[in-house]
Amino acid sequence: MSVQELFGAIESSPEFGQIPIIDVSLFSPSSIASKQAEIELYKFRSALSSSGCFQAIGHGISSSFLDRVREAATQFFELPVEEKQKYSREFHGGSEGYGNDVIVSEKQVLDWSYRLTLRVFPEHQRRLNLWPENPNDFGEVVHEYSTKIKLMMGVLYKAMAKSLNLEENSFSDQLLGEQALMQARFNFYPRCSRPDKVLGVKPHTDRSGITVLLQDKEVEGLQVLVDGKWVRVPVLPHAIVVNLGDQMQIMSNGIFKSPMHRVVTNPERMRLSVALFNEPDPDTEIGPVEKLVDETRPRLYKNVKNYGRINYECYQRGEIALETVKI
């Protein structure tokens, strides 16, 4: 199915599929050897090999702090336009900052959303002139939240390796090294009078190793393609949605899936979400882990550097990036 076909399927009714709920507290060193953890690890591998998406509970981040993250995003997007424009990527250059899609093609279909994109790791690469000063604790909240999520990602990468009988650092060495990247993206989806014709975010897969999404507390919008059908991801206010990106599909040699997903618009209510994307430094070469390549499962993908650029350019052209790096 092409991206064009997926985009044209807005009017199809999404199914209420069961997106797995995984208790990630069972993957901590003190719990991982238990029978319950063994069952949860099986569920985890099954989820990543099928839908590529799950809802994480037991992540150790308080519900009050998750609400504070949402509130910081809300307060920023409620600022007057001229105040938000101070952080505009249009004025500062690059992909970071506030704004809509960057125009890279005359055929490009724009998303119905505004975004604030910030690099949070490595810390020395933060462009602090793009970090809002209003609300006044915005930077503190973003730093604390991204630090907590980075720790959770480390636990998840080790659990992924364990589920495939690999050494525990088989993924984290490349994806969470000192120069590994993490970006935060604050998404604002205004009300839309034609939700049957316009998407908040068009169908795509992420370029990341892992994407962690804090959904709006009340308004749904995220949908994942599972077995050729759109499945809506329900709102669980204190769960965190985790989906894999293309780079994990490459590194797992296709065992784990990077799900195609989209965001639909709402005619009555605005929606907010906060996404964190983790990926290797652009100079780091990634490819299938050697232990996952054998006669029964030959190498499916080339080794690549700067996959993020490949994914971004394909996304704007309406192409599927993973297809371009297949062997």
C-alpha positions as CSV (number, residue, x, y, z in Angstrom):
1,M,0.0,0.0,0.0
2,S,1.5,3.3,-1.0
3,V,1.5,6.5,1.1
4,Q,-1.0,8.0,-1.5
5,E,-3.4,5.1,-0.9
6,L,-3.1,5.5,2.9
7,F,-3.7,9.3,2.6
8,G,-6.8,8.7,0.6
9,A,-8.3,6.4,3.3
10,I,-9.1,9.2,5.8
11,E,-12.8,8.4,5.5
12,S,-12.5,4.7,6.3
13,S,-13.7,4.0,9.8
14,P,-10.8,3.1,12.2
15,E,-11.2,-0.1,14.3
16,F,-10.9,-0.1,18.0
17,G,-8.1,-2.6,18.1
18,Q,-6.3,-3.5,21.3
19,I,-3.0,-1.7,21.5
20,P,-1.1,-3.8,24.1
21,I,-0.5,-2.4,27.6
22,I,2.9,-3.3,28.9
23,D,4.1,-2.9,32.5
24,V,7.7,-1.7,31.9
25,S,8.5,-1.7,35.6
26,L,8.9,-5.5,35.2
27,F,12.0,-4.9,33.0
28,S,14.0,-3.3,35.8
29,P,17.1,-5.3,37.0
30,S,15.3,-6.2,40.3
31,S,12.3,-7.7,38.4
32,I,13.5,-9.0,35.1
33,A,14.2,-12.6,36.4
34,S,10.7,-13.1,37.7
35,K,8.1,-15.3,36.1
36,Q,5.8,-12.3,35.7
37,A,8.6,-10.4,33.9
38,E,9.1,-13.4,31.6
39,I,5.4,-13.2,30.6
40,E,5.6,-9.5,30.1
41,L,8.7,-9.8,28.0
42,Y,6.9,-12.3,25.7
43,K,4.0,-9.8,25.4
44,F,6.5,-7.0,24.7
45,R,8.3,-8.9,21.9
46,S,4.9,-9.9,20.4
47,A,3.8,-6.3,20.4
48,L,7.0,-5.0,18.7
49,S,6.8,-7.8,16.1
50,S,3.2,-7.1,15.1
51,S,1.8,-3.6,15.7
52,G,5.2,-2.1,16.7
53,C,3.3,0.0,19.3
54,F,2.2,-0.3,22.9
55,Q,1.1,1.7,25.9
56,A,3.6,1.8,28.7
57,I,2.5,1.8,32.3
58,G,4.8,1.3,35.4
59,H,7.1,3.9,33.9
60,G,7.7,5.6,37.3
61,I,6.7,9.1,36.1
62,S,4.0,10.6,38.3
63,S,0.6,11.5,36.8
64,S,0.9,15.0,38.3
65,F,4.2,15.6,36.4
66,L,2.8,14.2,33.1
67,D,0.0,16.8,33.6
68,R,2.6,19.5,34.1
69,V,4.2,18.6,30.8
70,R,0.9,18.9,29.1
71,E,0.2,22.2,30.8
72,A,3.6,23.6,29.7
73,A,2.7,22.7,26.1
74,T,-0.7,24.2,26.4
75,Q,0.6,27.5,27.9
76,F,3.1,27.9,25.1
77,F,0.5,27.3,22.3
78,E,-1.9,29.7,24.0
79,L,0.6,32.6,23.7
80,P,-0.1,35.4,21.2
81,V,1.2,34.6,17.7
82,E,3.8,37.3,17.9
83,E,5.3,35.8,21.1
84,K,5.4,32.3,19.5
85,Q,7.0,33.7,16.4
86,K,10.1,34.7,18.5
87,Y,11.0,31.0,18.3
88,S,10.1,30.5,14.7
89,R,12.3,28.2,12.6
90,E,11.7,30.7,9.8
91,F,13.7,33.3,11.6
92,H,16.3,31.1,13.1
93,G,16.9,28.6,10.4
94,G,17.2,24.8,10.6
95,S,14.5,22.2,11.6
96,E,14.2,23.4,15.2
97,G,11.8,25.9,16.5
98,Y,8.1,26.8,16.1
99,G,6.1,26.5,12.9
100,N,4.4,24.3,10.3
101,D,5.9,21.9,7.8
102,V,9.1,23.0,6.0
103,I,8.3,23.2,2.3
104,V,10.5,20.9,0.3
105,S,8.3,19.9,-2.6
106,E,5.6,21.6,-4.7
107,K,3.5,18.4,-4.4
108,Q,3.8,18.3,-0.6
109,V,0.6,17.8,1.4
110,L,0.8,19.9,4.5
111,D,-0.2,18.7,8.0
112,W,-3.0,20.4,10.0
113,S,-0.8,21.2,12.9
114,Y,1.7,23.6,14.5
115,R,4.8,22.3,16.1
116,L,7.6,23.3,18.4
117,T,10.7,21.1,17.9
118,L,13.7,21.2,20.2
119,R,16.8,19.2,20.5
120,V,17.2,18.0,24.1
121,F,20.2,15.7,23.9
122,P,23.2,15.9,23.7
123,E,22.8,18.9,26.0
124,H,25.6,20.9,24.5
125,Q,23.6,20.9,21.2
126,R,20.6,22.6,22.7
127,R,19.7,25.8,21.0
128,L,18.4,27.6,24.1
129,N,17.4,30.7,22.2
130,L,14.5,28.5,20.8
131,W,13.4,27.3,24.2
132,P,10.4,29.4,25.3
133,E,10.8,31.6,28.4
134,N,7.0,31.6,28.9
135,P,5.9,29.6,30.9
136,N,8.9,30.4,33.0
137,D,9.5,26.8,34.0
138,F,9.2,25.5,30.5
139,G,12.9,24.6,30.2
140,E,13.0,23.0,33.6
141,V,10.0,20.8,32.8
142,V,11.4,19.7,29.4
143,H,14.8,18.8,30.8
144,E,13.3,16.8,33.6
145,Y,10.8,15.0,31.4
146,S,13.3,14.2,28.6
147,T,15.8,12.9,31.3
148,K,13.2,10.6,32.7
149,I,12.2,9.3,29.2
150,K,15.8,8.7,28.3
151,L,16.1,6.4,31.3
152,M,13.0,4.6,30.3
153,M,14.3,4.2,26.7
154,G,17.5,2.6,28.1
155,V,15.4,0.0,30.0
156,L,13.3,-0.7,26.8
157,Y,16.4,-1.1,24.6
158,K,17.8,-3.7,27.0
159,A,14.5,-5.5,27.2
160,M,14.3,-5.6,23.4
161,A,17.8,-7.2,23.3
162,K,16.9,-9.7,26.0
163,S,13.7,-10.6,24.1
164,L,15.8,-11.5,21.1
165,N,18.5,-13.4,23.2
166,L,21.1,-10.7,22.4
167,E,23.7,-9.0,24.6
168,E,21.9,-6.3,26.6
169,N,23.7,-3.4,24.9
170,S,23.2,-4.6,21.3
171,F,20.9,-1.6,20.6
172,S,21.6,0.9,23.3
173,D,25.3,1.3,22.5
174,Q,24.4,3.0,19.2
175,L,21.1,4.5,20.0
176,L,21.8,5.9,23.5
177,G,25.6,6.7,23.2
178,E,27.0,10.1,24.4
179,Q,26.4,11.6,21.0
180,A,23.0,10.0,20.3
181,L,20.2,12.5,19.5
182,M,16.9,13.1,21.2
183,Q,14.4,15.7,20.0
184,A,11.2,16.9,21.6
185,R,8.2,17.8,19.5
186,F,5.3,19.6,20.9
187,N,2.3,19.2,18.6
188,F,-0.8,21.4,18.5
189,Y,-3.8,20.3,16.3
190,P,-6.4,23.1,15.9
191,R,-10.1,22.3,15.4
192,C,-10.7,21.4,11.7
193,S,-14.0,21.9,9.9
194,R,-13.2,19.1,7.4
195,P,-11.8,16.1,9.4
196,D,-12.9,13.8,6.6
197,K,-10.5,15.6,4.2
198,V,-7.6,16.8,6.3
199,L,-5.1,15.0,8.5
200,G,-3.3,16.4,11.5
201,V,-0.2,14.3,10.4
202,K,-0.2,12.3,7.2
203,P,0.7,8.6,7.2
204,H,4.3,8.0,8.0
205,T,6.8,5.9,9.9
206,D,9.2,7.5,12.3
207,R,12.9,7.8,11.6
208,S,13.8,7.0,15.2
209,G,14.9,4.0,17.2
210,I,12.1,4.6,19.6
211,T,9.4,7.3,19.7
212,V,7.7,8.1,23.1
213,L,4.4,10.0,22.9
214,L,2.5,11.7,25.7
215,Q,-1.0,11.9,24.3
216,D,-3.7,14.5,25.0
217,K,-5.4,13.6,28.2
218,E,-8.9,13.7,26.7
219,V,-8.9,13.9,22.9
220,E,-7.9,10.9,20.7
221,G,-6.3,11.3,17.3
222,L,-3.4,8.8,16.9
223,Q,-4.1,5.9,14.6
224,V,-1.8,3.0,13.8
225,L,-2.0,0.7,10.7
226,V,-2.2,-2.9,11.8
227,D,-2.8,-5.7,9.3
228,G,-3.9,-3.2,6.7
229,K,-6.5,-1.5,8.9
230,W,-6.3,1.7,10.9
231,V,-6.6,1.2,14.6
232,R,-7.1,4.1,17.0
233,V,-4.9,4.4,20.0
234,P,-7.2,5.1,23.0
235,V,-6.4,7.8,25.5
236,L,-5.1,6.3,28.8
237,P,-4.2,9.6,30.6
238,H,-1.3,8.3,32.6
239,A,0.1,5.8,30.1
240,I,2.8,6.7,27.6
241,V,2.6,5.5,24.0
242,V,5.7,3.9,22.7
243,N,6.2,3.1,19.0
244,L,9.3,1.9,17.2
245,G,11.0,3.8,14.4
246,D,12.6,2.7,11.2
247,Q,16.1,2.4,12.7
248,M,15.0,-0.3,15.1
249,Q,13.3,-2.2,12.3
250,I,16.6,-2.0,10.4
251,M,18.7,-3.0,13.5
252,S,16.4,-5.9,14.3
253,N,16.6,-7.1,10.7
254,G,12.9,-6.7,10.3
255,I,11.9,-8.7,13.4
256,F,10.5,-5.6,15.0
257,K,8.2,-3.3,13.1
258,S,8.1,0.4,12.6
259,P,4.4,1.1,12.3
260,M,2.8,3.3,9.8
261,H,0.7,5.9,11.7
262,R,-1.2,9.1,11.3
263,V,-3.1,11.7,13.3
264,V,-6.7,12.6,12.4
265,T,-8.3,16.0,13.1
266,N,-11.2,16.9,15.2
267,P,-14.0,19.3,14.3
268,E,-14.9,20.4,17.8
269,R,-11.7,20.2,20.0
270,M,-8.1,21.1,19.7
271,R,-5.5,18.4,20.7
272,L,-2.0,18.4,22.1
273,S,0.7,15.8,22.3
274,V,4.4,15.7,23.2
275,A,6.7,13.3,21.3
276,L,10.4,12.4,22.1
277,F,12.4,10.8,19.3
278,N,15.7,9.0,19.9
279,E,18.2,8.2,17.1
280,P,21.9,7.7,16.7
281,D,24.3,10.5,15.8
282,P,24.1,11.1,12.0
283,D,27.8,9.9,11.6
284,T,27.0,6.5,13.3
285,E,26.5,3.7,10.9
286,I,23.6,1.4,11.7
287,G,22.5,-1.9,10.2
288,P,21.1,-5.3,11.2
289,V,22.7,-6.8,14.3
290,E,24.9,-9.6,13.0
291,K,23.4,-12.2,15.4
292,L,20.0,-11.6,13.8
293,V,21.3,-12.5,10.3
294,D,21.5,-16.2,9.3
295,E,20.5,-18.6,6.5
296,T,16.9,-18.6,7.6
297,R,16.7,-14.8,7.9
298,P,19.2,-13.2,5.5
299,R,20.2,-9.5,5.8
300,L,17.2,-7.4,4.8
301,Y,18.7,-3.9,5.0
302,K,21.9,-2.1,4.0
303,N,24.1,-0.4,6.6
304,V,23.3,3.4,6.5
305,K,24.4,6.6,8.0
306,N,22.2,9.7,8.7
307,Y,19.0,7.7,8.1
308,G,17.1,10.6,9.5
309,R,17.8,12.7,6.4
310,I,16.7,9.8,4.2
311,N,13.5,9.4,6.1
312,Y,12.7,13.1,6.1
313,E,13.2,13.6,2.4
314,C,11.1,10.5,1.6
315,Y,8.4,11.6,3.9
316,Q,8.0,14.9,2.2
317,R,8.0,13.3,-1.3
318,G,5.3,10.7,-0.1
319,E,7.7,7.8,-0.4
320,I,8.4,5.0,2.2
321,A,12.0,5.4,3.4
322,L,12.5,1.8,4.5
323,E,12.0,0.7,0.9
324,T,15.0,2.7,-0.3
325,V,17.4,0.9,2.1
326,K,16.2,-2.7,1.5
327,I,18.7,-5.1,0.0
